[in-house]
Amino acid sequence: MNQNPESSNSNAQWERSALEHFLLENLKENRKARRWRAILRILTLVVLVGLVTQIFDIGLPGGGGSGKHTALVSIEGEISPNSVANALDINSALSAAFESKEAAGVVLRINSPGGSPVQAGMINDEIKRLRGLYPDKPFYVVVEDVCASGGYYVAVAGDKILVDKASIVGSIGVVMGGFGFTGLMDKMGISRRLITAGSDKGMLDPFSKENPKQVEMVKKMLDEIHQQFINVVKEGRGERLKNDPDIFSGRVWNGEQAVQLGLVDGYGTVDSVARDLLKTPDVVEYTLKENFAERVAKRFGAETGAAISKALSRSAEMR
């Protein structure tokens, strides 16, 4: 049976059209796939760069700021060797801020209830050293919510201390606390068996009766540290400090009262100092930040410690 030539041509054209359509659609799908692969590669690269930057803390000193700027160092929270506000990190940041040729001045922002007198003293000493090396570089302290005890110990090293009217300032004193359980132990028939080499080795043991001689020794030690604190404040504030016996009593004042007593110099913020006093509104943060790797390491260490403790506890229970 002979095939109609017209029908044969029509079938050939349909097949060619279908093939062209298939190839065109396949080409479109390939282009979409390539486009999405390129987007995914870019996103992956961005994520990897972000992670590497966080892990290795990549960045220029002072946050990569360029040109004239106000250098900012922050003390947040308790001042202690195991906190973010430790003397080593704070002093490193202060050193970088003072050394920067582009920094028109340095601002130390404090929001701290205090902490270790040793750590505070180390920061105060470093500020004095840096101010001696860079006498022409202004150094201001800005208080936010609270600047008490060790925080104020650090603050008095500034050219000026600026606060908010409601800031809490002061607490120029030293404290040591504890508990005594001897009354409870007597009621429960529990006796303390403490063996020491050295008559004062068990001093202030909460499970032993209070020893008046040892209490007097501790009181003398605290008085000496308190006097060191007083001397630092007097040296830092000089004639600006009013002659008020309550200043060194350990109490706190609000910002407005602190201005009247000469504990601080006036009101201001980081932005107002940078803008109005240093005439350099661009603020660059120099404070050392805990990077991603450090946070992971600390969390891993804490979780590992907890796991070991739990395992030891279970082991003890099984015996």
Kinemage of the C-alpha trace (Angstrom):
@kinemage 1
@onewidth
@group {chain A} dominant
@subgroup {mainchain}
@vectorlist {calphas} color= white
{ca met a 1} P 0.000 0.000 0.000
{ca asn a 2} L 1.450 3.356 -1.033
{ca gln a 3} L 1.780 6.119 1.622
{ca asn a 4} L 0.419 9.517 0.733
{ca pro a 5} L 3.383 11.907 0.131
{ca glu a 6} L 1.567 14.760 1.823
{ca ser a 7} L 0.860 12.661 4.905
{ca ser a 8} L 4.532 11.612 5.030
{ca asn a 9} L 5.716 15.231 4.887
{ca ser a 10} L 3.254 16.207 7.605
{ca asn a 11} L 4.512 13.448 9.898
{ca ala a 12} L 8.127 14.490 9.294
{ca gln a 13} L 7.341 18.096 10.105
{ca trp a 14} L 5.498 17.087 13.289
{ca glu a 15} L 8.405 14.912 14.416
{ca arg a 16} L 10.888 17.698 13.688
{ca ser a 17} L 8.707 20.213 15.542
{ca ala a 18} L 8.342 17.867 18.499
{ca leu a 19} L 12.088 17.241 18.573
{ca glu a 20} L 12.831 20.963 18.399
{ca his a 21} L 10.345 21.609 21.214
{ca phe a 22} L 11.918 18.864 23.316
{ca leu a 23} L 15.434 20.167 22.719
{ca leu a 24} L 14.335 23.740 23.469
{ca glu a 25} L 12.693 22.691 26.745
{ca asn a 26} L 15.731 20.629 27.652
{ca leu a 27} L 17.951 23.638 26.964
{ca lys a 28} L 15.746 25.809 29.191
{ca glu a 29} L 15.899 23.240 31.997
{ca asn a 30} L 19.682 23.032 31.683
{ca arg a 31} L 19.926 26.825 31.861
{ca lys a 32} L 17.734 26.878 34.993
{ca ala a 33} L 19.810 24.123 36.571
{ca arg a 34} L 23.055 26.001 35.818
{ca arg a 35} L 21.561 29.207 37.193
{ca trp a 36} L 20.499 27.521 40.440
{ca arg a 37} L 23.886 25.807 40.772
{ca ala a 38} L 25.579 29.200 40.423
{ca ile a 39} L 23.262 30.710 43.060
{ca leu a 40} L 23.895 27.811 45.448
{ca arg a 41} L 27.647 28.133 44.949
{ca ile a 42} L 27.507 31.849 45.734
{ca leu a 43} L 25.385 31.255 48.841
{ca thr a 44} L 27.722 28.476 49.992
{ca leu a 45} L 30.712 30.764 49.501
{ca val a 46} L 29.031 33.550 51.482
{ca val a 47} L 28.226 31.153 54.350
{ca leu a 48} L 31.774 29.747 54.371
{ca val a 49} L 33.321 33.216 54.383
{ca gly a 50} L 31.029 34.181 57.277
{ca leu a 51} L 31.964 31.079 59.257
{ca val a 52} L 35.698 31.500 58.620
{ca thr a 53} L 35.472 35.145 59.649
{ca gln a 54} L 33.698 34.179 62.882
{ca ile a 55} L 35.970 31.247 63.673
{ca phe a 56} L 39.267 32.999 63.070
{ca asp a 57} L 38.024 36.482 63.973
{ca ile a 58} L 39.311 37.931 60.702
{ca gly a 59} L 39.224 41.715 60.542
{ca leu a 60} L 41.299 44.820 60.685
{ca pro a 61} L 42.326 46.283 64.065
{ca gly a 62} L 39.637 48.495 65.468
{ca gly a 63} L 36.934 46.847 63.396
{ca gly a 64} L 38.478 47.865 60.083
{ca gly a 65} L 37.671 51.558 60.472
{ca ser a 66} L 39.497 53.934 58.144
{ca gly a 67} L 40.086 57.647 58.437
{ca lys a 68} L 39.773 59.771 61.546
{ca his a 69} L 37.487 58.225 64.156
{ca thr a 70} L 36.675 57.985 67.846
{ca ala a 71} L 38.069 54.780 69.357
{ca leu a 72} L 35.630 52.988 71.671
{ca val a 73} L 36.423 50.347 74.292
{ca ser a 74} L 33.603 48.844 76.365
{ca ile a 75} L 33.537 47.254 79.820
{ca glu a 76} L 30.313 45.273 80.179
{ca gly a 77} L 29.343 43.277 83.250
{ca glu a 78} L 31.463 41.958 86.083
{ca ile a 79} L 35.179 42.727 85.982
{ca ser a 80} L 36.910 39.407 86.616
{ca pro a 81} L 39.598 37.192 85.054
{ca asn a 82} L 36.972 34.731 83.752
{ca ser a 83} L 34.542 37.249 82.244
{ca val a 84} L 34.511 39.208 78.993
{ca ala a 85} L 35.573 42.242 81.057
{ca asn a 86} L 38.961 40.861 82.063
{ca ala a 87} L 42.066 43.014 82.380
{ca leu a 88} L 44.033 41.223 79.650
{ca asp a 89} L 41.445 41.788 76.915
{ca ile a 90} L 40.452 45.279 78.049
{ca asn a 91} L 44.089 46.401 78.222
{ca ser a 92} L 44.805 44.961 74.766
{ca ala a 93} L 41.866 46.905 73.334
{ca leu a 94} L 42.920 50.105 75.107
{ca ser a 95} L 46.480 49.732 73.841
{ca ala a 96} L 45.279 49.315 70.239
{ca ala a 97} L 42.979 52.329 70.604
{ca phe a 98} L 45.698 54.614 71.964
{ca glu a 99} L 48.250 53.432 69.403
{ca ser a 100} L 45.959 54.068 66.433
{ca lys a 101} L 47.107 57.178 64.545
{ca glu a 102} L 43.605 57.549 63.107
{ca ala a 103} L 41.946 57.702 66.552
{ca ala a 104} L 41.246 61.314 67.519
{ca gly a 105} L 40.542 60.178 71.080
{ca val a 106} L 39.554 57.191 73.171
{ca val a 107} L 36.226 56.626 74.920
{ca leu a 108} L 35.837 53.955 77.589
{ca arg a 109} L 32.188 52.969 77.982
{ca ile a 110} L 31.448 51.373 81.353
{ca asn a 111} L 28.373 49.443 82.376
{ca ser a 112} L 29.640 47.393 85.312
{ca pro a 113} L 28.738 46.778 88.977
{ca gly a 114} L 32.415 46.144 89.751
{ca gly a 115} L 34.267 42.953 90.519
{ca ser a 116} L 37.848 42.006 91.209
{ca pro a 117} L 39.928 44.832 92.736
{ca val a 118} L 43.017 43.238 91.214
{ca gln a 119} L 41.594 43.226 87.667
{ca ala a 120} L 40.275 46.773 88.100
{ca gly a 121} L 43.663 47.900 89.403
{ca met a 122} L 45.434 46.350 86.415
{ca ile a 123} L 43.172 48.241 84.004
{ca asn a 124} L 43.598 51.501 85.926
{ca asp a 125} L 47.403 51.110 85.874
{ca glu a 126} L 47.415 50.391 82.128
{ca ile a 127} L 45.326 53.489 81.415
{ca lys a 128} L 47.813 55.618 83.363
{ca arg a 129} L 50.684 54.103 81.404
{ca leu a 130} L 48.994 54.708 78.041
{ca arg a 131} L 48.059 58.265 78.950
{ca gly a 132} L 51.720 58.863 79.791
{ca leu a 133} L 52.784 57.500 76.391
{ca tyr a 134} L 50.093 59.449 74.499
{ca pro a 135} L 49.559 62.654 76.508
{ca asp a 136} L 47.931 64.473 73.592
{ca lys a 137} L 45.236 61.849 73.014
{ca pro a 138} L 42.020 62.678 74.954
{ca phe a 139} L 40.554 59.914 77.079
{ca tyr a 140} L 36.944 60.083 78.270
{ca val a 141} L 34.848 57.680 80.324
{ca val a 142} L 31.129 57.343 79.578
{ca val a 143} L 28.915 55.644 82.163
{ca glu a 144} L 25.669 54.017 81.069
{ca asp a 145} L 23.501 52.221 83.656
{ca val a 146} L 26.004 51.546 86.403
{ca cys a 147} L 29.621 52.280 87.263
{ca ala a 148} L 30.188 51.019 90.788
{ca ser a 149} L 33.006 49.632 92.913
{ca gly a 150} L 35.676 48.210 90.565
{ca gly a 151} L 33.983 49.912 87.615
{ca tyr a 152} L 34.473 53.293 89.269
{ca tyr a 153} L 38.034 52.294 90.241
{ca val a 154} L 38.726 52.105 86.483
{ca ala a 155} L 36.707 55.219 85.599
{ca val a 156} L 38.727 57.645 87.743
{ca ala a 157} L 41.670 57.255 85.336
{ca gly a 158} L 39.769 59.251 82.700
{ca asp a 159} L 40.217 62.927 81.765
{ca lys a 160} L 36.487 63.291 82.318
{ca ile a 161} L 33.688 60.990 83.472
{ca leu a 162} L 30.300 61.583 81.865
{ca val a 163} L 27.045 59.972 82.986
{ca asp a 164} L 23.292 59.983 82.564
{ca lys a 165} L 21.237 61.660 85.309
{ca ala a 166} L 19.911 58.237 86.319
{ca ser a 167} L 23.223 56.337 86.178
{ca ile a 168} L 24.332 54.575 89.374
{ca val a 169} L 27.808 55.638 90.490
{ca gly a 170} L 30.057 55.021 93.492
{ca ser a 171} L 30.221 52.101 95.932
{ca ile a 172} L 33.757 53.051 96.968
{ca gly a 173} L 34.241 50.227 99.413
{ca val a 174} L 35.320 46.597 99.802
{ca val a 175} L 33.175 43.671 100.875
{ca met a 176} L 33.716 40.031 101.757
{ca gly a 177} L 30.791 37.804 102.678
{ca gly a 178} L 30.036 34.279 103.743
{ca phe a 179} L 27.794 32.056 105.868
{ca gly a 180} L 28.008 30.312 109.228
{ca phe a 181} L 26.334 26.949 109.803
{ca thr a 182} L 27.529 26.143 113.327
{ca gly a 183} L 24.134 26.744 114.991
{ca leu a 184} L 22.384 24.406 112.565
{ca met a 185} L 25.123 21.808 112.993
{ca asp a 186} L 24.726 21.899 116.806
{ca lys a 187} L 20.966 21.309 116.488
{ca met a 188} L 21.554 18.348 114.174
{ca gly a 189} L 24.368 16.880 116.259
{ca ile a 190} L 26.985 17.399 113.562
{ca ser a 191} L 30.580 18.172 114.540
{ca arg a 192} L 33.263 19.714 112.326
{ca arg a 193} L 36.595 17.875 112.056
{ca leu a 194} L 39.061 20.283 110.431
{ca ile a 195} L 42.763 19.478 110.524
{ca thr a 196} L 45.207 22.159 109.366
{ca ala a 197} L 48.919 22.918 109.381
{ca gly a 198} L 49.002 26.608 110.262
{ca ser a 199} L 46.762 28.248 112.850
{ca asp a 200} L 44.931 30.445 110.321
{ca lys a 201} L 44.724 28.005 107.390
{ca gly a 202} L 41.030 27.332 108.013
{ca met a 203} L 40.188 30.996 108.435
{ca leu a 204} L 36.510 31.876 107.783
{ca asp a 205} L 35.530 28.235 107.435
{ca pro a 206} L 31.693 28.365 107.445
{ca phe a 207} L 31.440 25.117 109.435
{ca ser a 208} L 33.675 26.308 112.285
{ca lys a 209} L 32.929 28.817 115.012
{ca glu a 210} L 33.922 32.391 114.277
{ca asn a 211} L 37.376 33.336 115.555
{ca pro a 212} L 37.499 37.022 116.677
{ca lys a 213} L 41.225 37.230 115.974
{ca gln a 214} L 40.781 36.010 112.407
{ca val a 215} L 37.818 38.342 111.844
{ca glu a 216} L 40.004 41.255 112.915
{ca met a 217} L 42.735 40.130 110.516
{ca val a 218} L 40.308 40.078 107.591
{ca lys a 219} L 38.852 43.428 108.604
{ca lys a 220} L 42.360 44.936 108.632
{ca met a 221} L 43.066 43.518 105.194
{ca leu a 222} L 39.795 44.943 103.792
{ca asp a 223} L 40.559 48.334 105.347
{ca glu a 224} L 43.930 48.380 103.588
{ca ile a 225} L 42.345 47.535 100.213
{ca his a 226} L 39.686 50.179 100.876
{ca gln a 227} L 42.397 52.765 101.524
{ca gln a 228} L 44.075 51.800 98.252
{ca phe a 229} L 40.741 52.417 96.520
{ca ile a 230} L 40.358 55.801 98.257
{ca asn a 231} L 43.869 56.833 97.221
{ca val a 232} L 43.185 55.937 93.580
{ca val a 233} L 39.946 57.963 93.600
{ca lys a 234} L 41.604 60.985 95.198
{ca glu a 235} L 44.481 60.810 92.731
{ca gly a 236} L 42.144 60.541 89.758
{ca arg a 237} L 39.569 63.148 90.769
{ca gly a 238} L 41.832 65.592 92.619
{ca glu a 239} L 40.241 68.903 93.605
{ca arg a 240} L 37.054 68.062 91.713
{ca leu a 241} L 36.060 65.749 94.576
{ca lys a 242} L 33.887 67.407 97.232
{ca asn a 243} L 34.756 67.042 100.924
{ca asp a 244} L 31.943 64.713 101.949
{ca pro a 245} L 32.613 61.835 104.403
{ca asp a 246} L 29.905 59.689 102.790
{ca ile a 247} L 31.812 59.529 99.496
{ca phe a 248} L 34.000 56.684 100.764
{ca ser a 249} L 31.300 54.946 102.810
{ca gly a 250} L 30.490 52.391 100.119
{ca arg a 251} L 27.109 53.878 99.161
{ca val a 252} L 25.999 54.726 95.615
{ca trp a 253} L 24.518 57.858 94.033
{ca asn a 254} L 22.576 58.641 90.905
{ca gly a 255} L 24.250 60.597 88.128
{ca glu a 256} L 22.872 63.948 89.199
{ca gln a 257} L 24.142 63.501 92.770
{ca ala a 258} L 27.486 62.238 91.482
{ca val a 259} L 27.966 65.461 89.488
{ca gln a 260} L 27.303 67.544 92.610
{ca leu a 261} L 29.796 65.509 94.664
{ca gly a 262} L 32.499 65.736 92.013
{ca leu a 263} L 32.534 61.987 91.451
{ca val a 264} L 31.846 62.690 87.767
{ca asp a 265} L 32.149 65.749 85.521
{ca gly a 266} L 28.830 66.021 83.703
{ca tyr a 267} L 26.398 64.390 81.324
{ca gly a 268} L 27.100 62.723 78.021
{ca thr a 269} L 26.984 59.655 75.818
{ca val a 270} L 29.455 57.975 73.496
{ca asp a 271} L 27.892 59.762 70.521
{ca ser a 272} L 27.874 63.176 72.192
{ca val a 273} L 31.529 62.830 73.216
{ca ala a 274} L 32.537 61.785 69.704
{ca arg a 275} L 30.474 64.529 68.085
{ca asp a 276} L 30.864 67.483 70.464
{ca leu a 277} L 34.143 66.952 72.332
{ca leu a 278} L 36.318 65.039 69.895
{ca lys a 279} L 34.642 66.482 66.772
{ca thr a 280} L 34.929 63.022 65.212
{ca pro a 281} L 31.469 61.432 65.017
{ca asp a 282} L 32.651 58.203 63.359
{ca val a 283} L 32.923 55.685 66.230
{ca val a 284} L 34.969 52.497 65.833
{ca glu a 285} L 34.715 49.681 68.398
{ca tyr a 286} L 38.057 48.295 69.606
{ca thr a 287} L 36.700 45.953 72.286
{ca leu a 288} L 37.827 42.363 71.790
{ca lys a 289} L 34.824 40.163 71.077
{ca glu a 290} L 34.504 36.472 71.799
{ca asn a 291} L 34.490 34.774 68.409
{ca phe a 292} L 32.465 31.800 67.213
{ca ala a 293} L 35.239 29.286 67.878
{ca glu a 294} L 35.662 30.458 71.465
{ca arg a 295} L 31.921 30.243 72.117
{ca val a 296} L 31.822 26.718 70.673
{ca ala a 297} L 34.889 25.691 72.688
{ca lys a 298} L 33.397 27.018 75.925
{ca arg a 299} L 30.074 25.335 75.267
{ca phe a 300} L 31.790 22.084 74.319
{ca gly a 301} L 33.957 22.300 77.437
{ca ala a 302} L 30.953 22.930 79.667
{ca glu a 303} L 28.951 20.099 78.107
{ca thr a 304} L 31.933 17.741 78.295
{ca gly a 305} L 32.465 18.629 81.957
{ca ala a 306} L 28.800 18.053 82.700
{ca ala a 307} L 28.881 14.705 80.899
{ca ile a 308} L 31.976 13.581 82.812
{ca ser a 309} L 30.436 14.687 86.111
{ca lys a 310} L 27.236 12.819 85.290
{ca ala a 311} L 29.175 9.704 84.345
{ca leu a 312} L 31.191 9.814 87.566
{ca ser a 313} L 28.000 10.298 89.548
{ca arg a 314} L 26.414 7.245 87.908
{ca ser a 315} L 29.594 5.268 88.511
{ca ala a 316} L 29.489 6.157 92.188
{ca glu a 317} L 25.830 5.169 92.415
{ca met a 318} L 26.544 1.752 90.912
{ca arg a 319} L 29.157 0.817 93.495
